[in-house]
Amino acid sequence: MSCSFTREAGFDLGSSFPSVHTVIKASMAAVLALSASSSGCATLLVGTHQDVSLVSDPPRATAHVAGAGEVRTPGVLSVERRKQNRVEFTAEGYENLEVTIERKVNPLVLGNIFFLPALIADFLAGGAYTLESEVRVEMEPSRSKGKGEDLPTRR
């Protein structure tokens, strides 16, 4: 005895099921479609983080990036591409210095120009951006014995 709703849906429990080959092909197509819509081309190729080299004069200053940690200069931190990142440099005897890591649109996003979900995914994940590979600063000697209150700009 077979159920009537299965015949209407195109399946008859009394007849043969779709072949394993057909099921595998359909599953692979679904996985590929889901992958393409959840990640953009740029994110797949470059990832969501980028290593940025932090260099200061004087060396051995502490460079801190919120969410990425801190390192003694010269050093490297893995920084999120999707955020506007700021680096704070501190060193004893010098004024604190805060700079923004420059961010530009990654040309790889052009690969998604006709596929809006992937383009949006790249911007949300961060793959749509590329960061400057090195931040180099020259710190000013402290004008007072306490911690520097002014945050000079990058040179």
ZIJOMO-V760289 format. One line per field, one symbol per residue. phi: phi as a letter, one per 40 degrees, with the letter a starting at -180 (. if undefined). psi: psi as a letter, one per 40 degrees, with the letter a starting at -180 (. if undefined). A space follows every 50 residues. Layout:
BEGIN
phi = ???
psi = ???
END
This chain:
BEGIN
phi = .bcccccccgbbccbccdcdccccccccccccccccccbcdccccbgbba cbcbbbbccgccbbbdgbhbacccabbcbccccccbbbbbacgbccbbbc ccbbccdccccbdbbdccccdcccchccbbbccabbbbccdccbcccccc bcccc
psi = hiidddddeehheeaiiiidddddddddddddddddeehidddddeaeih hhhhhihiieihhhhheeaiihiiihihihdeihhihhhihheiiihhih hihihhededeedegddddddddddeeeihiidhhhihiiiheieaihdi giii.
END
